[in-house]
């Protein structure tokens, strides 16, 4: 099993950052480099506890499907999306949000995953997967930071009280 932990300071309120991170449209915007699209489940809006989404994207040259479910939810501090079906043996992505006391947010991702195929999967985690997923998350988080710190966030978060 592999784990990636990332932390990012964002000059925006914690509620805005939380809602952007659970916005399907913001996810599609931030993951456009992988050709991400929704092919099942909830297709728009802000994901809530129990919501499922099936994503199709290109990772490591392969067109993959991944179905995830929101399995933990505590707005605006934490949510977890967990793989229900997909190419990995296991995937849990925890999103943590903490107010920094100055009007901003510290966003922390904990991305736990395991490749299939036992020992061969662990080699793949070490050689390719961890680096690939870390790069994907860094790009995604930077896109969310840019949205949150400008008025662009308004096009992605429309169905909650601001």
DOVEX-343195 format. One record per residue: x negated, y, z of N, C-alpha, C in turn; residue number from 1. Coordinates in Angstrom, 1 decimal, m for minus. Each point is the difference from the previous one (the first is absolute). Layout:
<r <X,Y,Z>,<X,Y,Z>,<X,Y,Z>,NUM>
...
// end
This chain:
<r <m0.8,m1.2,0.0>,<0.8,1.2,0.0>,<m0.9,1.2,0.0>,1>
<r <0.4,1.0,m0.7>,<m0.7,1.3,m0.1>,<0.8,1.1,0.5>,2>
<r <m0.7,1.1,0.4>,<0.7,1.2,0.6>,<m0.7,1.2,m0.5>,3>
<r <0.8,1.0,m0.5>,<m0.4,1.3,m0.4>,<0.6,1.0,0.9>,4>
<r <m0.8,0.9,0.6>,<0.6,1.1,0.8>,<m0.5,1.3,m0.5>,5>
<r <0.9,0.9,m0.3>,<m0.3,1.3,m0.5>,<0.7,1.1,0.9>,6>
<r <m0.7,1.1,0.1>,<0.6,1.1,0.8>,<m0.1,1.3,m0.9>,7>
<r <1.0,0.8,0.0>,<0.0,1.2,m0.8>,<0.7,1.1,0.7>,8>
<r <m0.6,1.2,0.2>,<0.6,1.2,0.5>,<0.8,0.7,m1.1>,9>
<r <1.2,0.4,0.3>,<0.9,0.6,m0.9>,<0.5,1.3,0.6>,10>
<r <m0.1,1.1,m0.7>,<0.5,1.3,0.6>,<1.5,0.2,m0.4>,11>
<r <0.8,m0.9,0.7>,<1.4,0.0,m0.2>,<0.7,m0.7,1.1>,12>
<r <1.2,0.4,0.3>,<0.7,m0.7,1.2>,<0.1,m1.5,m0.1>,13>
<r <0.1,m0.6,1.1>,<0.0,m1.5,0.0>,<1.2,m0.6,m0.6>,14>
<r <1.2,0.7,0.1>,<1.2,m0.5,m0.6>,<m0.1,0.0,m1.5>,15>
<r <m0.6,1.0,m0.6>,<m0.1,0.1,m1.4>,<m1.0,m1.1,m0.5>,16>
<r <m1.1,m0.2,0.7>,<m0.9,m1.0,m0.5>,<0.6,m1.4,0.1>,17>
<r <0.7,m0.3,1.1>,<0.7,m1.3,0.2>,<1.0,m0.2,m1.2>,18>
<r <0.8,1.0,m0.3>,<1.0,m0.2,m1.0>,<m0.6,m0.1,m1.4>,19>
<r <m1.0,0.7,m0.3>,<m0.7,m0.2,m1.2>,<m0.6,m1.4,m0.2>,20>
<r <m0.5,m0.5,1.1>,<m0.6,m1.4,m0.1>,<1.0,m1.1,m0.2>,21>
<r <1.3,0.3,0.3>,<1.0,m1.0,m0.2>,<0.9,0.3,m1.2>,22>
<r <m0.3,1.1,m0.7>,<0.7,0.4,m1.2>,<m0.4,m0.9,m1.2>,23>
<r <1.0,m0.7,m0.6>,<m0.3,m0.8,m1.2>,<m0.6,0.8,m1.1>,24>
<r <0.6,1.2,m0.3>,<m0.5,0.9,m1.0>,<m1.4,0.5,0.2>,25>
<r <m0.3,0.3,1.3>,<m1.4,0.5,0.3>,<m1.0,m1.2,m0.2>,26>
<r <0.5,m1.2,0.4>,<m0.9,m1.2,m0.2>,<m0.3,m0.1,m1.5>,27>
<r <1.0,0.0,m0.8>,<m0.2,m0.1,m1.5>,<m0.9,1.1,m0.5>,28>
<r <0.1,1.2,0.5>,<m0.9,1.1,m0.4>,<m1.4,m0.3,0.4>,29>
<r <m0.2,m0.4,1.3>,<m1.3,m0.2,0.5>,<m0.7,m1.2,m0.6>,30>
<r <0.8,m1.0,m0.5>,<m0.6,m1.2,m0.5>,<0.1,m0.1,m1.6>,31>
<r <0.1,1.1,m0.6>,<0.2,0.0,m1.5>,<m1.2,m0.6,m0.7>,32>
<r <m1.2,0.0,0.7>,<m1.2,m0.6,m0.7>,<0.1,m1.5,m0.1>,33>
<r <0.9,m0.6,0.7>,<0.2,m1.5,m0.2>,<1.2,m0.3,m0.8>,34>
<r <0.7,1.0,m0.5>,<1.2,m0.2,m0.8>,<1.1,m0.5,0.8>,35>
<r <0.0,0.3,1.3>,<1.0,m0.5,0.9>,<1.5,0.4,m0.4>,36>
<r <0.9,m1.0,0.1>,<1.4,0.2,m0.2>,<0.8,m0.9,0.9>,37>
<r <1.2,0.5,0.2>,<1.0,m0.8,0.9>,<0.8,m0.9,m1.0>,38>
<r <0.0,m1.3,0.4>,<0.8,m0.9,m0.9>,<1.0,m0.8,0.8>,39>
<r <0.2,0.3,1.3>,<1.0,m0.6,0.8>,<0.2,0.6,1.3>,40>
<r <1.2,m0.2,0.6>,<0.2,0.5,1.4>,<0.3,1.5,m0.1>,41>
<r <m0.3,0.7,1.1>,<0.3,1.5,0.1>,<m0.9,0.6,m1.1>,42>
<r <0.6,0.9,m0.7>,<m0.7,0.6,m1.2>,<m0.4,1.5,0.2>,43>
<r <0.7,0.7,0.9>,<m0.2,1.4,0.2>,<0.2,0.4,1.5>,44>
<r <m0.5,1.1,0.3>,<0.2,0.6,1.4>,<m1.0,m0.4,1.0>,45>
<r <0.4,0.1,1.3>,<m0.9,m0.2,1.1>,<0.3,m1.4,0.6>,46>
<r <m1.0,m0.9,0.1>,<0.2,m1.3,0.5>,<0.3,0.0,1.5>,47>
<r <0.9,m0.9,0.4>,<0.4,m0.1,1.4>,<m0.2,m1.4,0.4>,48>
<r <0.1,m0.3,1.3>,<m0.2,m1.3,0.6>,<0.9,m1.0,m0.8>,49>
<r <m0.6,m1.1,m0.4>,<0.7,m1.1,m0.8>,<0.0,0.2,m1.5>,50>
<r <m0.3,1.2,m0.5>,<0.0,0.2,m1.4>,<m1.1,m0.9,m0.7>,51>
<r <0.4,m0.5,m1.2>,<m1.0,m0.8,m0.8>,<m0.1,0.7,m1.3>,52>
<r <m1.3,m0.1,m0.5>,<m0.3,0.5,m1.3>,<m0.9,m1.0,m0.7>,53>
<r <0.2,m0.2,m1.3>,<m0.9,m0.8,m0.8>,<m0.7,0.9,m0.9>,54>
<r <m1.3,0.0,0.1>,<m0.9,0.8,m0.8>,<m0.7,m0.8,m1.1>,55>
<r <m0.2,0.6,m1.1>,<m0.9,m0.6,m1.1>,<m1.1,1.0,m0.3>,56>
<r <m1.2,m0.5,0.0>,<m1.1,0.9,m0.2>,<m1.2,m0.9,m0.6>,57>
<r <m1.0,0.8,m0.5>,<m1.2,m0.7,m0.5>,<m1.1,0.2,1.1>,58>
<r <m0.5,m1.1,0.5>,<m1.1,0.0,0.9>,<m1.1,m1.0,m0.4>,59>
<r <m1.2,0.4,m0.1>,<m1.1,m0.8,m0.4>,<0.3,m0.7,m1.4>,60>
<r <0.6,0.8,m0.8>,<0.3,m0.4,m1.4>,<1.2,m1.0,m0.1>,61>
<r <0.7,m0.2,1.0>,<1.1,m1.0,0.0>,<1.3,0.8,0.3>,62>
<r <1.0,m0.3,m0.8>,<1.4,0.5,0.3>,<0.6,m0.8,1.1>,63>
<r <0.2,0.6,1.2>,<0.5,m0.7,1.1>,<1.3,0.5,0.5>,64>
<r <0.8,m0.9,0.7>,<1.2,0.4,0.7>,<m0.2,m0.2,1.5>,65>
<r <0.5,0.9,0.7>,<0.0,m0.1,1.5>,<1.3,0.5,0.6>,66>
<r <0.6,m0.8,0.7>,<1.2,0.4,0.7>,<m0.3,0.3,1.5>,67>
<r <0.4,1.1,0.4>,<m0.3,0.4,1.4>,<1.2,0.4,0.7>,68>
<r <0.0,m0.1,1.4>,<1.1,0.4,0.8>,<m0.5,0.9,1.1>,69>
<r <0.8,1.0,0.4>,<m0.4,0.8,1.2>,<0.4,m0.8,1.2>,70>
<r <m1.0,m0.4,0.8>,<0.2,m0.9,1.1>,<m0.1,0.6,1.4>,71>
<r <m0.5,1.3,0.0>,<m0.1,0.7,1.2>,<0.3,1.5,m0.3>,72>
<r <0.7,0.7,0.8>,<0.3,1.4,m0.3>,<0.3,0.8,1.2>,73>
<r <m0.8,1.1,0.2>,<0.1,0.9,1.1>,<m0.3,1.4,m0.5>,74>
<r <1.0,0.7,m0.6>,<m0.2,1.3,m0.6>,<m0.3,1.0,1.1>,75>
<r <m1.0,0.8,m0.1>,<m0.9,0.2,m1.1>,<m1.4,m0.5,0.3>,76>
<r <m0.1,m1.1,0.8>,<m1.3,m0.4,0.5>,<m0.6,m1.2,m0.7>,77>
<r <0.8,m0.9,m0.4>,<m0.5,m1.3,m0.5>,<1.0,m0.7,m0.9>,78>
<r <m0.4,m0.6,m1.1>,<0.7,m1.1,m0.6>,<m0.9,m1.0,m0.6>,79>
<r <0.5,m1.2,m0.2>,<m0.8,m1.1,m0.6>,<0.8,m0.5,m1.2>,80>
<r <m0.8,m0.2,m1.1>,<0.6,m0.8,m1.1>,<m0.8,m1.3,m0.1>,81>
<r <0.8,m1.1,m0.2>,<m0.6,m1.3,0.0>,<0.4,m0.7,m1.3>,82>
<r <m1.0,m0.7,m0.5>,<0.3,m0.8,m1.3>,<1.0,m1.1,0.3>,83>
<r <1.0,m0.1,m0.8>,<1.0,m1.1,0.1>,<m0.4,m1.1,m1.0>,84>
<r <m0.4,0.5,m1.2>,<m0.4,m0.8,m1.1>,<m1.1,0.7,m0.8>,85>
<r <m1.0,m0.7,m0.4>,<m1.0,0.6,m0.8>,<m1.2,m0.8,m0.2>,86>
<r <m1.1,0.6,m0.5>,<m1.2,m0.8,m0.4>,<m0.9,m0.3,1.2>,87>
<r <0.2,0.6,1.2>,<m0.9,m0.2,1.1>,<0.6,m1.0,1.0>,88>
<r <m0.8,m0.6,0.8>,<0.5,m0.9,1.1>,<0.8,0.8,1.0>,89>
<r <m0.5,1.2,0.3>,<0.6,0.9,1.0>,<m0.3,1.4,m0.3>,90>
<r <0.9,0.9,0.3>,<m0.3,1.5,0.0>,<0.9,0.7,0.9>,91>
<r <m0.6,0.8,0.9>,<0.8,0.9,0.9>,<m0.8,1.3,0.0>,92>
<r <0.8,1.1,m0.3>,<m0.5,1.3,m0.1>,<0.6,0.9,1.0>,93>
<r <m0.7,0.4,1.1>,<0.5,0.8,1.0>,<m0.4,1.5,m0.3>,94>
<r <1.0,0.9,0.1>,<m0.2,1.4,m0.3>,<0.3,0.7,1.3>,95>
<r <m1.1,0.7,0.6>,<0.2,0.7,1.3>,<m0.2,1.5,m0.2>,96>
<r <0.8,0.8,0.7>,<0.0,1.4,m0.2>,<0.0,0.6,1.4>,97>
<r <m1.0,0.9,0.3>,<m0.1,0.7,1.3>,<m0.2,1.5,m0.3>,98>
<r <0.8,0.8,0.7>,<m0.1,1.4,0.0>,<m1.4,0.4,0.6>,99>
<r <m0.7,0.9,m0.7>,<m1.3,0.4,0.5>,<0.0,1.1,1.0>,100>
<r <1.1,0.5,0.3>,<0.1,1.1,1.0>,<m0.1,1.4,m0.6>,101>
<r <m0.3,0.1,m1.3>,<m0.2,1.2,m0.7>,<0.9,0.2,m1.2>,102>
<r <1.1,m0.8,0.0>,<0.9,0.0,m1.1>,<m0.3,m0.9,m1.1>,103>
<r <m1.1,m0.8,0.1>,<m0.4,m1.0,m1.0>,<0.2,m1.4,0.5>,104>
<r <m0.4,m0.9,m0.8>,<0.2,m1.4,0.2>,<m1.3,m0.8,m0.2>,105>
<r <m0.2,m1.0,0.8>,<m1.0,m1.0,m0.2>,<0.7,m1.3,m0.5>,106>
<r <m0.2,m0.3,m1.2>,<0.6,m1.2,m0.6>,<m1.0,m1.2,0.0>,107>
<r <0.4,m1.1,0.5>,<m0.9,m1.2,0.1>,<0.7,m1.2,m0.6>,108>
<r <m0.7,m0.6,m0.9>,<0.4,m1.2,m0.7>,<m0.7,m1.2,0.6>,109>
<r <0.7,m1.1,0.2>,<m0.6,m1.3,0.4>,<0.6,m1.0,m1.0>,110>
<r <m0.9,m0.5,m0.9>,<0.4,m0.8,m1.1>,<m0.6,m1.4,0.2>,111>
<r <0.8,m0.9,0.5>,<m0.5,m1.4,0.3>,<0.5,m0.9,m1.1>,112>
<r <m0.9,m0.8,m0.6>,<0.4,m0.9,m1.0>,<m0.9,m1.2,0.0>,113>
<r <0.6,m1.1,m0.7>,<m0.8,m1.2,m0.2>,<0.3,m0.5,m1.4>,114>
<r <m1.1,m0.3,m0.6>,<0.1,m0.6,m1.4>,<0.4,m1.5,0.1>,115>
<r <0.6,m0.5,m1.0>,<0.3,m1.4,0.0>,<m1.3,m0.8,m0.2>,116>
<r <0.1,m1.3,0.0>,<m1.0,m1.0,m0.4>,<m1.1,m0.1,1.1>,117>
<r <0.3,0.2,1.2>,<m0.9,m0.3,1.1>,<m1.4,0.6,m0.1>,118>
<r <m1.1,m0.8,0.0>,<m1.3,0.5,m0.1>,<m0.3,0.8,m1.3>,119>
<r <0.6,m0.4,m1.1>,<m0.2,0.7,m1.2>,<0.7,1.4,0.1>,120>
<r <1.1,0.1,0.6>,<0.7,1.2,0.3>,<m0.8,1.0,0.8>,121>
<r <m0.7,m0.6,1.0>,<m0.8,0.9,0.9>,<m1.2,0.6,m0.8>,122>
<r <m0.5,m0.8,m0.9>,<m1.1,0.5,m0.8>,<0.6,1.1,m0.9>,123>
<r <1.1,m0.2,m0.6>,<0.7,1.1,m0.8>,<0.3,1.2,0.8>,124>
<r <0.4,m0.1,1.3>,<0.2,1.1,0.8>,<m1.3,0.8,0.2>,125>
<r <m1.1,m0.7,0.2>,<m1.3,0.6,0.2>,<m0.5,0.7,m1.2>,126>
<r <0.1,m0.7,m1.2>,<m0.7,0.4,m1.2>,<0.8,1.1,m0.7>,127>
<r <1.4,m0.1,0.0>,<0.8,0.9,m0.9>,<1.1,0.7,0.7>,128>
<r <0.8,m0.8,0.7>,<1.3,0.5,0.5>,<0.0,1.1,1.0>,129>
<r <m0.9,m0.1,1.0>,<m0.1,1.1,1.0>,<m0.4,1.3,m0.7>,130>
<r <m1.0,0.0,m0.8>,<m0.4,1.2,m0.7>,<1.1,0.6,m0.9>,131>
<r <0.7,m0.9,m0.7>,<1.1,0.4,m0.9>,<1.1,0.7,0.8>,132>
<r <0.5,m0.7,1.0>,<1.1,0.5,0.8>,<m0.4,1.3,0.7>,133>
<r <m1.3,0.0,0.5>,<m0.4,1.3,0.7>,<0.0,1.1,m1.0>,134>
<r <m0.5,m0.2,m1.2>,<0.1,1.1,m1.0>,<1.4,0.4,m0.3>,135>
<r <0.9,m1.0,m0.2>,<1.4,0.3,m0.3>,<0.6,0.9,1.2>,136>
<r <m0.3,m0.4,1.2>,<0.6,0.7,1.2>,<m0.6,1.4,0.1>,137>
<r <m1.3,0.2,m0.3>,<m0.6,1.3,0.1>,<0.6,1.0,m1.1>,138>
<r <0.2,m0.5,m1.2>,<0.7,0.8,m1.0>,<1.4,0.3,0.4>,139>
<r <0.7,m1.0,0.5>,<1.4,0.2,0.4>,<0.1,1.0,1.1>,140>
<r <m0.8,m0.1,1.0>,<0.0,0.9,1.1>,<m0.3,1.4,m0.4>,141>
<r <m1.0,0.2,m0.8>,<m0.4,1.3,m0.5>,<1.2,0.7,m0.8>,142>
<r <0.7,m0.8,m0.8>,<1.1,0.5,m0.7>,<1.1,0.4,1.0>,143>
<r <0.3,m0.8,1.0>,<1.0,0.4,1.1>,<m0.5,1.3,0.7>,144>
<r <m1.3,0.1,0.3>,<m0.5,1.2,0.7>,<0.3,1.2,m0.9>,145>
<r <m0.3,m0.1,m1.3>,<0.2,1.2,m0.9>,<1.4,0.3,m0.1>,146>
<r <0.9,m0.9,0.0>,<1.5,0.3,0.0>,<0.4,0.6,1.3>,147>
<r <m0.4,m0.5,1.1>,<0.4,0.5,1.3>,<m0.5,1.4,0.3>,148>
<r <m1.1,0.3,m0.5>,<m0.6,1.3,0.3>,<0.4,1.1,m1.0>,149>
<r <0.9,m0.3,m1.0>,<0.5,1.0,m0.9>,<1.5,m0.2,0.0>,150>
<r <0.7,0.9,m0.8>,<1.5,m0.1,m0.1>,<0.4,m1.2,m0.9>,151>
<r <m1.0,m0.7,m0.6>,<0.4,m1.1,m0.8>,<0.7,m1.1,0.7>,152>
<r <m0.2,m0.1,1.3>,<0.7,m1.1,0.8>,<1.5,0.1,m0.1>,153>
<r <0.5,1.2,m0.3>,<1.5,0.2,m0.1>,<0.7,m0.9,m1.1>,154>
<r <m0.8,m0.3,m1.0>,<0.6,m0.8,m1.1>,<0.1,m1.4,0.3>,155>
<r <m0.6,m0.5,1.1>,<0.0,m1.4,0.4>,<0.7,m0.3,1.3>,156>
<r <0.3,1.0,0.8>,<0.7,m0.1,1.3>,<1.2,0.9,m0.1>,157>
<r <1.1,m0.6,m0.4>,<1.2,0.8,m0.1>,<1.2,m0.4,0.8>,158>
<r <m0.1,m1.2,0.6>,<1.2,m0.6,0.7>,<m0.2,0.0,1.5>,159>
<r <m0.7,0.9,0.6>,<m0.1,0.1,1.5>,<0.0,1.4,0.4>,160>
<r <0.4,0.3,1.2>,<0.0,1.3,0.5>,<m1.5,0.4,0.2>,161>
<r <m0.4,1.2,m0.5>,<m1.3,0.5,0.1>,<m0.2,0.8,1.3>,162>
// end
